[in-house]
Amino acid sequence: MEAEKPPGIIWEVYFGLPSGTAPDAKGPFFIGTVSLFGSGIRSEAHHEFKAAQFLFPLNRALKAALKENGERFLVTFVPTGVVVEGKATRPKPLSTVRIGKASLVVERPKEEKEQEEK
């Protein structure tokens, strides 16, 4: 992810959130949050610019999504405002954010790999 300047927004990220389901950060489809402060901000790069990278474990969300959706999974970004004095502010984007690429890596448990090798 990258932006020219800090966007002033935090995003909740959901994997496999069913259509019509309200986003809930305590629910099984929530995988984490994304924010750009320093890393991924072009105007704050002091030397060589590098886009921000994020890694989310999908175990819980993938199980829930497989039950609900079966085979097609969307990644949903829900903008939230920065928390000031314990209250979320209304999100107001200050910069356009670009997602260059996304990838999914599936790893099997070590025990499963060892059984297959025998």
SVG drawing of the C-alpha trace seen along z (x, -y; Angstrom):
<svg xmlns="http://www.w3.org/2000/svg" viewBox="-28 -16 46 59">
<polyline fill="none" stroke="black" stroke-width="0.4" points="0.0,0.0 1.2,-3.5 0.0,-7.1 1.6,-10.4 0.9,-11.8 -0.7,-10.4 -4.3,-9.6 -5.5,-10.1 -7.6,-7.0 -7.4,-3.5 -9.0,-0.6 -10.5,2.4 -9.8,5.4 -12.3,8.3 -11.8,11.6 -14.9,13.3 -17.4,10.9 -20.8,12.1 -22.9,9.7 -25.3,7.9 -23.3,8.7 -22.3,5.6 -18.6,5.4 -17.7,6.3 -14.1,6.1 -15.0,8.8 -16.5,11.1 -14.8,14.1 -14.2,12.2 -12.1,9.5 -8.4,10.0 -6.7,6.8 -6.3,3.1 -4.2,1.1 -2.8,-2.3 -0.2,-4.3 2.1,-6.4 5.6,-6.7 5.9,-3.4 4.3,-3.6 4.1,-7.4 6.0,-8.8 6.4,-12.3 8.0,-10.9 10.6,-8.6 14.1,-9.8 15.9,-7.5 14.6,-4.8 10.7,-4.6 9.1,-1.3 5.4,-0.5 4.0,0.6 3.3,4.4 0.9,6.1 0.5,9.7 -2.7,11.2 -3.3,14.7 -6.6,15.9 -7.2,19.1 -10.4,18.0 -11.7,15.9 -11.0,18.6 -12.9,21.2 -15.9,18.8 -15.8,17.8 -15.7,21.4 -18.9,22.1 -20.7,19.0 -19.5,18.5 -18.0,21.7 -15.6,20.7 -15.5,16.9 -13.9,14.6 -13.7,10.8 -11.4,8.7 -13.3,5.7 -11.6,2.5 -13.8,0.4 -12.5,-3.1 -12.6,-4.3 -11.5,-7.5 -8.5,-8.0 -9.4,-7.6 -9.1,-10.9 -9.8,-10.9 -11.4,-7.4 -13.8,-8.3 -13.4,-7.4 -13.5,-10.5 -15.3,-10.5 -12.9,-9.3 -11.9,-12.0 -9.3,-10.8 -6.5,-13.3 -4.7,-11.3 -5.5,-8.6 -4.2,-5.2 -3.1,-2.6 -2.9,1.2 -0.2,2.5 -0.9,6.2 -2.3,8.8 -1.4,12.4 -2.5,15.4 -0.2,18.0 -1.6,21.2 0.6,23.2 -0.4,26.6 0.4,27.6 3.8,29.2 2.3,32.5 0.2,32.7 3.4,32.2 5.3,34.8 2.5,37.4 2.4,36.8 6.2,37.3 6.0,40.8"/>
</svg>
